[in-house]
Amino acid sequence: MIRDIRVFPEARRLEMKFMGGVSIQDRLDTLALVAPLIADQKLNRILVNFSAAWHEPPLETGGVPFEETLQQSGGYAGTRIAFVSRPHSFVPPEGDAAPALGFEFRCFTGRHAASIWLDGP
């Protein structure tokens, strides 16, 4: 798993890019690494780019969707999180289920659309 982490303080944004196979532990380790950055720099816009990566194990064999990993790790209440990935069958919670996560979360198939949503009201 390769990850690239970039901070854009003026935009209150943190971007993470994953490449290759990514396990649940890889995700938890990355979230633990960026949690202090988010808290210390008041970052509340997060872009998680998973378009060049895949779940290990695959979701069909026991993987956990990324927003559940974020929810379990805590510390993301009030943030807006855009998840960019290749097209897949997973649909994030919407409507009544979304507020239970404590943060806004949307899936996108392209970085441009994700950035527009992150920068929106």
Buried (B, 14 or more C-beta within 10 A) or exposed (E): BEBEEEBEEEEBBBBBBBBEEBBBEBBBEBBEEBBEEBEEBEBBBBBBBBBEBBBBEEEEEEBBBBBBBBBEBEBBEEBBBBBBBEEEEBEBBEEEEBEEBBBBBBBBEEBEEBBEBBEEE
